[in-house]
Amino acid sequence: MARFLMVYLGGNPPSTPEEGQAHFKKYKEWLESLGDAVVSPANPLKNTHRVSAAGGVNTGSQSTMSGYTIVESDTIEAAIKMAQSCPFLEIGGTMEVSELVPMSM
């Protein structure tokens, strides 16, 4: 089985704590519905810094990436189908699904 990276992009944060709790509940239920396919479930990002080849460091991100999930699936089509049912899409976010390439080190 291949592994796929689901990247969360954009989205509108909940405007109240109650909305946040309701969204988190949907997200947990979605992850549970994926069962053993989930390898690394919830990986939100914060405190992003950009590092340049010249050695410069800047705070903030040039992307709208807010987190990721890693799943296992037989095909990218099956991984996309998983992403299409994610409640993150309900809050105005989009997702990118990419196959991870195994590398031996």
MODELLER restraints for C-alpha pairs under 7 A, 6 or more apart:
rsr = mdl.restraints
at = mdl.atoms
rsr.add(forms.Gaussian(group=physical.xy_distance, feature=features.Distance(at['CA:1:A'], at['CA:72:A']), mean=6.17, stdev=0.5))
rsr.add(forms.Gaussian(group=physical.xy_distance, feature=features.Distance(at['CA:1:A'], at['CA:73:A']), mean=5.60, stdev=0.5))
rsr.add(forms.Gaussian(group=physical.xy_distance, feature=features.Distance(at['CA:1:A'], at['CA:74:A']), mean=5.05, stdev=0.5))
rsr.add(forms.Gaussian(group=physical.xy_distance, feature=features.Distance(at['CA:2:A'], at['CA:72:A']), mean=5.57, stdev=0.5))
rsr.add(forms.Gaussian(group=physical.xy_distance, feature=features.Distance(at['CA:2:A'], at['CA:73:A']), mean=5.58, stdev=0.5))
rsr.add(forms.Gaussian(group=physical.xy_distance, feature=features.Distance(at['CA:2:A'], at['CA:74:A']), mean=5.96, stdev=0.5))
rsr.add(forms.Gaussian(group=physical.xy_distance, feature=features.Distance(at['CA:3:A'], at['CA:70:A']), mean=6.74, stdev=0.5))
rsr.add(forms.Gaussian(group=physical.xy_distance, feature=features.Distance(at['CA:3:A'], at['CA:71:A']), mean=5.62, stdev=0.5))
rsr.add(forms.Gaussian(group=physical.xy_distance, feature=features.Distance(at['CA:3:A'], at['CA:72:A']), mean=4.38, stdev=0.5))
rsr.add(forms.Gaussian(group=physical.xy_distance, feature=features.Distance(at['CA:3:A'], at['CA:73:A']), mean=6.34, stdev=0.5))
rsr.add(forms.Gaussian(group=physical.xy_distance, feature=features.Distance(at['CA:3:A'], at['CA:99:A']), mean=6.04, stdev=0.5))
rsr.add(forms.Gaussian(group=physical.xy_distance, feature=features.Distance(at['CA:3:A'], at['CA:100:A']), mean=5.55, stdev=0.5))
rsr.add(forms.Gaussian(group=physical.xy_distance, feature=features.Distance(at['CA:4:A'], at['CA:70:A']), mean=5.59, stdev=0.5))
rsr.add(forms.Gaussian(group=physical.xy_distance, feature=features.Distance(at['CA:4:A'], at['CA:71:A']), mean=5.31, stdev=0.5))
rsr.add(forms.Gaussian(group=physical.xy_distance, feature=features.Distance(at['CA:4:A'], at['CA:72:A']), mean=6.10, stdev=0.5))
rsr.add(forms.Gaussian(group=physical.xy_distance, feature=features.Distance(at['CA:4:A'], at['CA:79:A']), mean=6.89, stdev=0.5))
rsr.add(forms.Gaussian(group=physical.xy_distance, feature=features.Distance(at['CA:4:A'], at['CA:97:A']), mean=6.54, stdev=0.5))
rsr.add(forms.Gaussian(group=physical.xy_distance, feature=features.Distance(at['CA:4:A'], at['CA:98:A']), mean=5.46, stdev=0.5))
rsr.add(forms.Gaussian(group=physical.xy_distance, feature=features.Distance(at['CA:4:A'], at['CA:99:A']), mean=4.37, stdev=0.5))
rsr.add(forms.Gaussian(group=physical.xy_distance, feature=features.Distance(at['CA:4:A'], at['CA:100:A']), mean=5.39, stdev=0.5))
rsr.add(forms.Gaussian(group=physical.xy_distance, feature=features.Distance(at['CA:5:A'], at['CA:68:A']), mean=6.80, stdev=0.5))
rsr.add(forms.Gaussian(group=physical.xy_distance, feature=features.Distance(at['CA:5:A'], at['CA:69:A']), mean=6.01, stdev=0.5))
rsr.add(forms.Gaussian(group=physical.xy_distance, feature=features.Distance(at['CA:5:A'], at['CA:70:A']), mean=4.70, stdev=0.5))
rsr.add(forms.Gaussian(group=physical.xy_distance, feature=features.Distance(at['CA:5:A'], at['CA:71:A']), mean=6.69, stdev=0.5))
rsr.add(forms.Gaussian(group=physical.xy_distance, feature=features.Distance(at['CA:5:A'], at['CA:97:A']), mean=5.62, stdev=0.5))
rsr.add(forms.Gaussian(group=physical.xy_distance, feature=features.Distance(at['CA:5:A'], at['CA:98:A']), mean=5.21, stdev=0.5))
rsr.add(forms.Gaussian(group=physical.xy_distance, feature=features.Distance(at['CA:5:A'], at['CA:99:A']), mean=6.27, stdev=0.5))
rsr.add(forms.Gaussian(group=physical.xy_distance, feature=features.Distance(at['CA:5:A'], at['CA:100:A']), mean=6.49, stdev=0.5))
rsr.add(forms.Gaussian(group=physical.xy_distance, feature=features.Distance(at['CA:6:A'], at['CA:68:A']), mean=5.40, stdev=0.5))
rsr.add(forms.Gaussian(group=physical.xy_distance, feature=features.Distance(at['CA:6:A'], at['CA:69:A']), mean=5.11, stdev=0.5))
rsr.add(forms.Gaussian(group=physical.xy_distance, feature=features.Distance(at['CA:6:A'], at['CA:70:A']), mean=6.08, stdev=0.5))
rsr.add(forms.Gaussian(group=physical.xy_distance, feature=features.Distance(at['CA:6:A'], at['CA:95:A']), mean=6.37, stdev=0.5))
rsr.add(forms.Gaussian(group=physical.xy_distance, feature=features.Distance(at['CA:6:A'], at['CA:96:A']), mean=5.63, stdev=0.5))
rsr.add(forms.Gaussian(group=physical.xy_distance, feature=features.Distance(at['CA:6:A'], at['CA:97:A']), mean=4.61, stdev=0.5))
rsr.add(forms.Gaussian(group=physical.xy_distance, feature=features.Distance(at['CA:6:A'], at['CA:98:A']), mean=6.69, stdev=0.5))
rsr.add(forms.Gaussian(group=physical.xy_distance, feature=features.Distance(at['CA:7:A'], at['CA:65:A']), mean=6.73, stdev=0.5))
rsr.add(forms.Gaussian(group=physical.xy_distance, feature=features.Distance(at['CA:7:A'], at['CA:67:A']), mean=6.04, stdev=0.5))
rsr.add(forms.Gaussian(group=physical.xy_distance, feature=features.Distance(at['CA:7:A'], at['CA:68:A']), mean=4.42, stdev=0.5))
rsr.add(forms.Gaussian(group=physical.xy_distance, feature=features.Distance(at['CA:7:A'], at['CA:69:A']), mean=6.69, stdev=0.5))
rsr.add(forms.Gaussian(group=physical.xy_distance, feature=features.Distance(at['CA:7:A'], at['CA:95:A']), mean=5.38, stdev=0.5))
rsr.add(forms.Gaussian(group=physical.xy_distance, feature=features.Distance(at['CA:7:A'], at['CA:96:A']), mean=5.09, stdev=0.5))
rsr.add(forms.Gaussian(group=physical.xy_distance, feature=features.Distance(at['CA:7:A'], at['CA:97:A']), mean=6.49, stdev=0.5))
rsr.add(forms.Gaussian(group=physical.xy_distance, feature=features.Distance(at['CA:8:A'], at['CA:65:A']), mean=5.66, stdev=0.5))
rsr.add(forms.Gaussian(group=physical.xy_distance, feature=features.Distance(at['CA:8:A'], at['CA:66:A']), mean=5.57, stdev=0.5))
rsr.add(forms.Gaussian(group=physical.xy_distance, feature=features.Distance(at['CA:8:A'], at['CA:67:A']), mean=5.26, stdev=0.5))
rsr.add(forms.Gaussian(group=physical.xy_distance, feature=features.Distance(at['CA:8:A'], at['CA:68:A']), mean=5.69, stdev=0.5))
rsr.add(forms.Gaussian(group=physical.xy_distance, feature=features.Distance(at['CA:8:A'], at['CA:93:A']), mean=6.90, stdev=0.5))
rsr.add(forms.Gaussian(group=physical.xy_distance, feature=features.Distance(at['CA:8:A'], at['CA:94:A']), mean=6.23, stdev=0.5))
rsr.add(forms.Gaussian(group=physical.xy_distance, feature=features.Distance(at['CA:8:A'], at['CA:95:A']), mean=4.86, stdev=0.5))
rsr.add(forms.Gaussian(group=physical.xy_distance, feature=features.Distance(at['CA:8:A'], at['CA:96:A']), mean=6.90, stdev=0.5))
rsr.add(forms.Gaussian(group=physical.xy_distance, feature=features.Distance(at['CA:9:A'], at['CA:64:A']), mean=5.08, stdev=0.5))
rsr.add(forms.Gaussian(group=physical.xy_distance, feature=features.Distance(at['CA:9:A'], at['CA:65:A']), mean=4.46, stdev=0.5))
rsr.add(forms.Gaussian(group=physical.xy_distance, feature=features.Distance(at['CA:9:A'], at['CA:66:A']), mean=5.84, stdev=0.5))
rsr.add(forms.Gaussian(group=physical.xy_distance, feature=features.Distance(at['CA:9:A'], at['CA:93:A']), mean=5.67, stdev=0.5))
rsr.add(forms.Gaussian(group=physical.xy_distance, feature=features.Distance(at['CA:9:A'], at['CA:94:A']), mean=5.22, stdev=0.5))
rsr.add(forms.Gaussian(group=physical.xy_distance, feature=features.Distance(at['CA:9:A'], at['CA:95:A']), mean=5.77, stdev=0.5))
rsr.add(forms.Gaussian(group=physical.xy_distance, feature=features.Distance(at['CA:10:A'], at['CA:64:A']), mean=5.03, stdev=0.5))
rsr.add(forms.Gaussian(group=physical.xy_distance, feature=features.Distance(at['CA:10:A'], at['CA:65:A']), mean=6.48, stdev=0.5))
rsr.add(forms.Gaussian(group=physical.xy_distance, feature=features.Distance(at['CA:10:A'], at['CA:66:A']), mean=6.85, stdev=0.5))
rsr.add(forms.Gaussian(group=physical.xy_distance, feature=features.Distance(at['CA:10:A'], at['CA:93:A']), mean=4.86, stdev=0.5))
rsr.add(forms.Gaussian(group=physical.xy_distance, feature=features.Distance(at['CA:10:A'], at['CA:94:A']), mean=6.53, stdev=0.5))
rsr.add(forms.Gaussian(group=physical.xy_distance, feature=features.Distance(at['CA:11:A'], at['CA:91:A']), mean=5.44, stdev=0.5))
rsr.add(forms.Gaussian(group=physical.xy_distance, feature=features.Distance(at['CA:11:A'], at['CA:92:A']), mean=4.52, stdev=0.5))
rsr.add(forms.Gaussian(group=physical.xy_distance, feature=features.Distance(at['CA:11:A'], at['CA:93:A']), mean=3.62, stdev=0.5))
rsr.add(forms.Gaussian(group=physical.xy_distance, feature=features.Distance(at['CA:12:A'], at['CA:91:A']), mean=5.46, stdev=0.5))
rsr.add(forms.Gaussian(group=physical.xy_distance, feature=features.Distance(at['CA:12:A'], at['CA:92:A']), mean=5.86, stdev=0.5))
rsr.add(forms.Gaussian(group=physical.xy_distance, feature=features.Distance(at['CA:12:A'], at['CA:93:A']), mean=6.99, stdev=0.5))
rsr.add(forms.Gaussian(group=physical.xy_distance, feature=features.Distance(at['CA:14:A'], at['CA:20:A']), mean=5.11, stdev=0.5))
rsr.add(forms.Gaussian(group=physical.xy_distance, feature=features.Distance(at['CA:26:A'], at['CA:87:A']), mean=6.37, stdev=0.5))
rsr.add(forms.Gaussian(group=physical.xy_distance, feature=features.Distance(at['CA:27:A'], at['CA:87:A']), mean=5.92, stdev=0.5))
rsr.add(forms.Gaussian(group=physical.xy_distance, feature=features.Distance(at['CA:30:A'], at['CA:86:A']), mean=6.32, stdev=0.5))
rsr.add(forms.Gaussian(group=physical.xy_distance, feature=features.Distance(at['CA:31:A'], at['CA:41:A']), mean=6.91, stdev=0.5))
rsr.add(forms.Gaussian(group=physical.xy_distance, feature=features.Distance(at['CA:37:A'], at['CA:71:A']), mean=5.24, stdev=0.5))
rsr.add(forms.Gaussian(group=physical.xy_distance, feature=features.Distance(at['CA:37:A'], at['CA:72:A']), mean=4.87, stdev=0.5))
rsr.add(forms.Gaussian(group=physical.xy_distance, feature=features.Distance(at['CA:37:A'], at['CA:73:A']), mean=6.58, stdev=0.5))
rsr.add(forms.Gaussian(group=physical.xy_distance, feature=features.Distance(at['CA:38:A'], at['CA:70:A']), mean=6.29, stdev=0.5))
rsr.add(forms.Gaussian(group=physical.xy_distance, feature=features.Distance(at['CA:38:A'], at['CA:71:A']), mean=4.44, stdev=0.5))
rsr.add(forms.Gaussian(group=physical.xy_distance, feature=features.Distance(at['CA:38:A'], at['CA:72:A']), mean=6.43, stdev=0.5))
rsr.add(forms.Gaussian(group=physical.xy_distance, feature=features.Distance(at['CA:39:A'], at['CA:70:A']), mean=5.39, stdev=0.5))
rsr.add(forms.Gaussian(group=physical.xy_distance, feature=features.Distance(at['CA:39:A'], at['CA:71:A']), mean=5.10, stdev=0.5))
rsr.add(forms.Gaussian(group=physical.xy_distance, feature=features.Distance(at['CA:39:A'], at['CA:72:A']), mean=6.68, stdev=0.5))
rsr.add(forms.Gaussian(group=physical.xy_distance, feature=features.Distance(at['CA:40:A'], at['CA:69:A']), mean=5.62, stdev=0.5))
rsr.add(forms.Gaussian(group=physical.xy_distance, feature=features.Distance(at['CA:40:A'], at['CA:70:A']), mean=4.95, stdev=0.5))
rsr.add(forms.Gaussian(group=physical.xy_distance, feature=features.Distance(at['CA:40:A'], at['CA:71:A']), mean=6.88, stdev=0.5))
rsr.add(forms.Gaussian(group=physical.xy_distance, feature=features.Distance(at['CA:41:A'], at['CA:69:A']), mean=5.01, stdev=0.5))
rsr.add(forms.Gaussian(group=physical.xy_distance, feature=features.Distance(at['CA:41:A'], at['CA:70:A']), mean=6.46, stdev=0.5))
rsr.add(forms.Gaussian(group=physical.xy_distance, feature=features.Distance(at['CA:42:A'], at['CA:68:A']), mean=6.61, stdev=0.5))
rsr.add(forms.Gaussian(group=physical.xy_distance, feature=features.Distance(at['CA:42:A'], at['CA:69:A']), mean=5.69, stdev=0.5))
rsr.add(forms.Gaussian(group=physical.xy_distance, feature=features.Distance(at['CA:43:A'], at['CA:67:A']), mean=5.27, stdev=0.5))
rsr.add(forms.Gaussian(group=physical.xy_distance, feature=features.Distance(at['CA:43:A'], at['CA:68:A']), mean=5.28, stdev=0.5))
rsr.add(forms.Gaussian(group=physical.xy_distance, feature=features.Distance(at['CA:43:A'], at['CA:69:A']), mean=6.29, stdev=0.5))
rsr.add(forms.Gaussian(group=physical.xy_distance, feature=features.Distance(at['CA:44:A'], at['CA:66:A']), mean=5.88, stdev=0.5))
rsr.add(forms.Gaussian(group=physical.xy_distance, feature=features.Distance(at['CA:44:A'], at['CA:67:A']), mean=4.04, stdev=0.5))
rsr.add(forms.Gaussian(group=physical.xy_distance, feature=features.Distance(at['CA:44:A'], at['CA:68:A']), mean=6.57, stdev=0.5))
rsr.add(forms.Gaussian(group=physical.xy_distance, feature=features.Distance(at['CA:45:A'], at['CA:66:A']), mean=5.35, stdev=0.5))
rsr.add(forms.Gaussian(group=physical.xy_distance, feature=features.Distance(at['CA:45:A'], at['CA:67:A']), mean=5.08, stdev=0.5))
rsr.add(forms.Gaussian(group=physical.xy_distance, feature=features.Distance(at['CA:48:A'], at['CA:59:A']), mean=6.12, stdev=0.5))
rsr.add(forms.Gaussian(group=physical.xy_distance, feature=features.Distance(at['CA:48:A'], at['CA:60:A']), mean=5.27, stdev=0.5))
rsr.add(forms.Gaussian(group=physical.xy_distance, feature=features.Distance(at['CA:48:A'], at['CA:61:A']), mean=5.97, stdev=0.5))
rsr.add(forms.Gaussian(group=physical.xy_distance, feature=features.Distance(at['CA:49:A'], at['CA:57:A']), mean=6.51, stdev=0.5))
rsr.add(forms.Gaussian(group=physical.xy_distance, feature=features.Distance(at['CA:49:A'], at['CA:58:A']), mean=5.51, stdev=0.5))
rsr.add(forms.Gaussian(group=physical.xy_distance, feature=features.Distance(at['CA:49:A'], at['CA:59:A']), mean=4.34, stdev=0.5))
rsr.add(forms.Gaussian(group=physical.xy_distance, feature=features.Distance(at['CA:49:A'], at['CA:60:A']), mean=5.50, stdev=0.5))
rsr.add(forms.Gaussian(group=physical.xy_distance, feature=features.Distance(at['CA:49:A'], at['CA:61:A']), mean=6.61, stdev=0.5))
rsr.add(forms.Gaussian(group=physical.xy_distance, feature=features.Distance(at['CA:50:A'], at['CA:57:A']), mean=5.52, stdev=0.5))
rsr.add(forms.Gaussian(group=physical.xy_distance, feature=features.Distance(at['CA:50:A'], at['CA:58:A']), mean=5.10, stdev=0.5))
rsr.add(forms.Gaussian(group=physical.xy_distance, feature=features.Distance(at['CA:50:A'], at['CA:59:A']), mean=6.21, stdev=0.5))
rsr.add(forms.Gaussian(group=physical.xy_distance, feature=features.Distance(at['CA:50:A'], at['CA:60:A']), mean=6.91, stdev=0.5))
rsr.add(forms.Gaussian(group=physical.xy_distance, feature=features.Distance(at['CA:50:A'], at['CA:61:A']), mean=6.62, stdev=0.5))
rsr.add(forms.Gaussian(group=physical.xy_distance, feature=features.Distance(at['CA:51:A'], at['CA:57:A']), mean=4.62, stdev=0.5))
rsr.add(forms.Gaussian(group=physical.xy_distance, feature=features.Distance(at['CA:51:A'], at['CA:58:A']), mean=6.67, stdev=0.5))
rsr.add(forms.Gaussian(group=physical.xy_distance, feature=features.Distance(at['CA:73:A'], at['CA:79:A']), mean=5.98, stdev=0.5))
rsr.add(forms.Gaussian(group=physical.xy_distance, feature=features.Distance(at['CA:76:A'], at['CA:99:A']), mean=6.88, stdev=0.5))
rsr.add(forms.Gaussian(group=physical.xy_distance, feature=features.Distance(at['CA:80:A'], at['CA:97:A']), mean=6.45, stdev=0.5))
